[in-house]
Amino acid sequence: MALTVEDGTGVAGADSYISVAYATAYHANLGNDKWTFLSGSQEVALRVATLSLDLLYAQNFKGNERFTSQELRYPRSSYSDNYDNFVAEGVIPTELKNAVAEAALIYIVAELNEPGTGSKALVQDPDPQAYLQSISESFDGVCAESKTYFRPVSTTKLIKVSLMLYPHLLQHGASPLVRG
């Protein structure tokens, strides 16, 4: 099944924020050659990464979902990011696109290290509070609403993804800023 990329218009059936070409260019620019080792798994990795980031961060994304029928958590209404930059309605932020590429690489690395484990990047944790507590010292702001969590291969990678998304996340304890 072909990857359907969200472009900010609420694409029906969208299952990724980025294309394989975007992720390939991103990783090539950073010298992440592992991305190309499992080319047959790249679309799956992008789907898993997009779903995982939506599950982890959606409750903390700034703005409101733009369409009631959209498949993913972006596009959003316009908002000001944490650096006071205006993010226009319908824009898929570059930071989110890059975070998806990084999370997809986590999937690919898991597959390279132990074939069949990449799909376990999205796991059902029987005790979500214990899991959240185990990573709370290194990351503050994980959404505990759902019992489905993205368990990264490397905590360092999770921190990198979280820092990439920071401009577009609500501050802990803050209310969403909605512009009319």
C-alpha positions as CSV (number, residue, x, y, z in Angstrom):
1,M,0.0,0.0,0.0
2,A,1.4,3.4,-1.0
3,L,2.3,5.9,1.6
4,T,-0.2,8.8,1.8
5,V,1.5,12.0,2.9
6,E,-0.3,14.8,4.8
7,D,0.3,18.2,3.1
8,G,-1.6,20.4,5.4
9,T,-5.0,20.2,3.7
10,G,-6.4,17.2,5.7
11,V,-5.6,14.6,3.1
12,A,-8.0,11.7,3.3
13,G,-6.2,8.5,4.4
14,A,-3.0,10.3,5.3
15,D,-0.6,8.0,7.2
16,S,2.6,10.0,7.3
17,Y,3.8,13.5,7.7
18,I,6.7,12.9,5.2
19,S,7.5,11.0,2.1
20,V,10.3,8.4,1.7
21,A,12.1,10.9,-0.5
22,Y,12.0,13.6,2.3
23,A,13.3,11.1,4.9
24,T,16.0,9.9,2.5
25,A,17.2,13.4,1.8
26,Y,17.1,14.3,5.5
27,H,19.1,11.2,6.5
28,A,21.6,11.7,3.6
29,N,22.2,15.3,4.7
30,L,23.1,14.0,8.2
31,G,25.1,10.9,7.0
32,N,22.6,8.4,8.5
33,D,23.4,5.6,6.1
34,K,21.4,3.0,8.1
35,W,18.2,4.5,6.6
36,T,19.0,3.0,3.2
37,F,19.8,-0.5,4.5
38,L,16.1,-1.6,4.7
39,S,14.5,0.3,1.8
40,G,11.5,-2.1,1.8
41,S,10.7,-1.1,5.4
42,Q,10.9,2.7,5.0
43,E,7.2,3.3,4.3
44,V,6.3,1.1,7.3
45,A,8.8,2.9,9.4
46,L,7.3,6.3,8.5
47,R,3.8,5.1,9.3
48,V,4.9,3.7,12.7
49,A,6.9,6.9,13.4
50,T,4.0,9.2,12.5
51,L,1.4,7.2,14.5
52,S,3.8,7.0,17.5
53,L,4.5,10.8,17.6
54,D,0.8,11.5,17.3
55,L,0.1,9.1,20.2
56,L,2.9,10.5,22.3
57,Y,2.5,14.2,21.7
58,A,-0.9,15.0,20.3
59,Q,-2.4,16.2,23.6
60,N,0.5,18.6,23.9
61,F,0.6,20.0,20.3
62,K,-0.2,23.7,20.1
63,G,-3.3,24.8,18.2
64,N,-6.4,22.8,17.4
65,E,-6.9,20.1,14.7
66,R,-7.9,21.9,11.6
67,F,-10.6,19.4,10.3
68,T,-12.8,17.1,12.3
69,S,-12.3,14.4,9.7
70,Q,-8.5,14.5,9.4
71,E,-6.6,11.3,9.9
72,L,-3.5,12.7,11.7
73,R,-3.1,15.3,14.5
74,Y,-1.7,17.9,12.0
75,P,-2.7,20.1,10.3
76,R,-3.5,22.5,13.1
77,S,-5.1,25.9,13.5
78,S,-2.6,28.8,13.5
79,Y,-0.6,29.4,16.7
80,S,2.6,31.0,18.0
81,D,5.4,28.5,18.8
82,N,7.5,28.6,21.9
83,Y,9.9,31.0,20.2
84,D,7.0,33.4,19.3
85,N,7.1,32.5,15.6
86,F,3.8,32.5,13.9
87,V,2.8,29.1,12.5
88,A,0.1,29.5,9.9
89,E,-2.9,27.3,9.7
90,G,-2.3,24.1,7.8
91,V,1.5,24.1,8.0
92,I,3.2,20.9,8.8
93,P,6.2,22.2,10.8
94,T,9.7,21.2,9.6
95,E,10.5,20.2,13.1
96,L,7.7,17.6,13.1
97,K,8.8,16.3,9.7
98,N,12.3,15.9,10.9
99,A,11.2,14.3,14.1
100,V,9.2,11.7,12.1
101,A,12.4,11.0,10.1
102,E,14.3,10.5,13.3
103,A,11.7,8.2,14.8
104,A,11.5,6.2,11.6
105,L,15.3,5.7,11.8
106,I,14.8,4.2,15.3
107,Y,12.4,1.7,13.7
108,I,15.0,0.9,11.0
109,V,17.8,0.5,13.5
110,A,15.7,-1.9,15.6
111,E,15.0,-4.0,12.4
112,L,18.7,-4.0,11.5
113,N,19.7,-5.1,15.1
114,E,17.0,-7.8,15.4
115,P,14.8,-8.4,12.4
116,G,11.1,-8.4,13.4
117,T,11.5,-6.0,16.3
118,G,10.9,-2.7,14.4
119,S,7.1,-3.2,14.7
120,K,7.5,-3.5,18.5
121,A,8.5,0.2,18.6
122,L,4.8,0.7,19.3
123,V,4.0,-1.4,22.3
124,Q,1.2,-2.0,24.8
125,D,2.5,-1.3,28.2
126,P,0.6,-2.9,31.1
127,D,1.6,-0.2,33.5
128,P,1.9,3.2,31.6
129,Q,2.5,5.2,34.8
130,A,5.5,3.0,35.7
131,Y,6.8,3.4,32.1
132,L,6.3,7.2,32.2
133,Q,8.0,7.4,35.6
134,S,11.0,5.5,34.3
135,I,11.7,8.2,31.7
136,S,10.4,11.2,33.5
137,E,13.9,12.3,34.7
138,S,15.0,12.7,31.1
139,F,11.8,13.9,29.5
140,D,8.9,15.9,30.8
141,G,5.6,16.1,28.8
142,V,4.7,12.6,27.6
143,C,1.0,12.2,27.1
144,A,-0.3,9.6,29.6
145,E,-3.9,9.6,28.1
146,S,-3.4,6.5,26.0
147,K,-2.0,3.2,27.1
148,T,-0.1,2.8,23.8
149,Y,3.4,4.1,23.8
150,F,6.4,4.5,21.5
151,R,9.2,2.7,23.2
152,P,12.4,3.9,21.5
153,V,15.5,1.8,21.0
154,S,17.5,4.6,22.6
155,T,16.4,7.2,25.2
156,T,18.9,9.6,23.6
157,K,16.8,9.4,20.4
158,L,13.6,10.1,22.3
159,I,15.2,13.2,23.8
160,K,16.3,14.3,20.3
161,V,12.8,13.9,18.9
162,S,11.3,15.7,21.9
163,L,13.7,18.6,21.6
164,M,12.9,18.8,17.9
165,L,9.2,19.1,18.7
166,Y,9.6,21.5,21.6
167,P,8.7,24.7,19.6
168,H,5.2,23.1,18.9
169,L,4.4,21.7,22.3
170,L,2.4,23.3,25.1
171,Q,4.5,24.3,28.1
172,H,3.8,22.0,31.0
173,G,0.8,23.3,32.8
174,A,0.0,25.9,30.1
175,S,-3.3,26.4,28.3
176,P,-3.4,26.2,24.6
177,L,-3.1,29.6,22.8
178,V,-5.9,29.8,20.2
179,R,-6.0,32.8,17.9
180,G,-9.2,33.7,16.3
